[in-house]
Every structure is written in structure tokens, then in C-alpha cells.
Amino acid sequence: MASLSTTTSYVSSASSTNGNTPSSAKSDQILILDDLIRQRATDSDQIPLLAFPKTERGITDYEEFTGQHLDRFIDQAAKYYVRCGLEPVGDVQ
């Protein structure tokens, strides 16, 4: 978890000091949350980045999601919105 908070603080400082748009970000730069999730999705060791209780009263039964899970969820959501008529903005790779 310590590496995630370190990376998150880098996101804040990079986005406030760099004028690049998200599509022009270098592969080693993290400017937006999507950059962070895409980077974590390529990690060989997939550790949970997000977890929440599976049930309303759950204390110990958390469902965990890795970078690959989150990247797939985001891709599927984007495809859904495009099918619904939302047009992509800017360079989408």
C-alpha cells in the first residue's frame, strides 16, 4: 500500500506542474488516474488496489480488484458509453 500512496502523491505533483494533455503523456509519466491504472495493469505481480465489502454487513469478506480488473472495468464502461452515443474526446488509443 505504501507504493500506491507514493505513486498517488506523484500524480498530484505531476498534474499540477506539467501542461501535457493525457494523450501526450510519456509511458513513465503519470498525469491522470487512468495512467496509474494502466500502469498497474501491466504489473507482473497483480496486487489488490481497491477492495470493498461483498455484503452490506461484511467486515472480513472483501472483494478485491487489481489493476487489470480496474482497467477492464474502465474499458467496458467506455465501450458502453460509446455504444450509447457518447463520442470520444481527443486522442484515444
C-alpha positions as CSV (number, residue, x, y, z in Angstrom):
1,M,0.0,0.0,0.0
2,A,2.9,2.4,0.6
3,S,3.9,2.3,-3.1
4,L,0.4,3.3,-4.1
5,S,0.4,6.4,-1.8
6,T,3.8,7.3,-3.1
7,T,2.6,7.0,-6.7
8,T,-0.6,8.9,-5.8
9,S,1.4,11.8,-4.5
10,Y,3.4,11.8,-7.7
11,V,0.2,12.0,-9.7
12,S,-0.8,15.2,-7.8
13,S,2.6,16.9,-8.3
14,A,2.9,15.9,-11.9
15,S,-0.5,17.0,-12.9
16,S,-0.2,20.4,-11.3
17,T,3.3,21.2,-12.8
18,N,3.1,19.6,-16.2
19,G,1.0,21.1,-19.1
20,N,0.8,17.9,-21.1
21,T,-2.6,16.5,-22.1
22,P,-3.3,12.9,-21.0
23,S,-2.8,11.6,-24.6
24,S,0.7,13.1,-24.8
25,A,1.9,11.6,-21.6
26,K,5.1,9.6,-21.8
27,S,4.9,6.0,-20.7
28,D,6.8,6.8,-17.5
29,Q,4.6,9.8,-16.6
30,I,1.5,9.5,-14.5
31,L,-0.7,12.5,-15.1
32,I,-4.2,11.2,-14.6
33,L,-5.8,8.3,-12.7
34,D,-6.2,6.3,-16.0
35,D,-2.4,6.5,-16.4
36,L,-1.9,5.0,-12.9
37,I,-4.5,2.2,-13.5
38,R,-3.0,1.3,-16.9
39,Q,0.5,1.2,-15.4
40,R,-0.7,-1.0,-12.5
41,A,-2.5,-3.3,-15.1
42,T,0.9,-4.1,-16.6
43,D,2.5,-5.2,-13.3
44,S,3.6,-8.8,-13.3
45,D,2.6,-9.1,-9.7
46,Q,-1.1,-8.1,-9.5
47,I,-1.9,-6.9,-6.0
48,P,-5.3,-5.5,-5.0
49,L,-5.6,-1.8,-5.5
50,L,-9.2,-1.5,-4.4
51,A,-11.4,-3.5,-2.0
52,F,-14.9,-3.2,-0.6
53,P,-17.2,-5.4,1.5
54,K,-19.1,-8.1,-0.5
55,T,-22.1,-7.7,1.7
56,E,-23.7,-4.8,3.5
57,R,-22.7,-6.1,6.9
58,G,-19.4,-7.6,5.8
59,I,-16.3,-6.9,7.9
60,T,-13.9,-9.5,6.7
61,D,-15.4,-10.6,3.3
62,Y,-13.9,-8.0,1.0
63,E,-13.9,-8.3,-2.8
64,E,-10.5,-7.2,-4.1
65,F,-9.7,-5.7,-7.5
66,T,-6.2,-5.5,-9.2
67,G,-5.0,-3.0,-11.8
68,Q,-6.0,-5.5,-14.5
69,H,-9.6,-5.8,-13.1
70,L,-10.0,-2.0,-12.9
71,D,-8.5,-1.5,-16.4
72,R,-11.0,-4.0,-17.8
73,F,-13.9,-2.3,-16.0
74,I,-13.0,1.1,-17.3
75,D,-12.6,-0.3,-20.9
76,Q,-16.0,-1.9,-20.7
77,A,-17.6,1.2,-19.3
78,A,-16.0,3.4,-22.1
79,K,-17.3,0.9,-24.8
80,Y,-20.8,1.1,-23.2
81,Y,-20.9,4.9,-23.3
82,V,-19.7,4.9,-27.0
83,R,-22.5,2.4,-27.9
84,C,-24.9,4.8,-26.1
85,G,-23.8,7.6,-28.4
86,L,-21.2,9.4,-26.3
87,E,-18.4,10.5,-28.6
88,P,-14.7,10.1,-27.5
89,V,-12.8,13.3,-26.9
90,G,-9.2,13.7,-28.1
91,D,-6.8,11.0,-29.0
92,V,-8.0,7.7,-27.7
93,Q,-5.5,4.8,-28.0
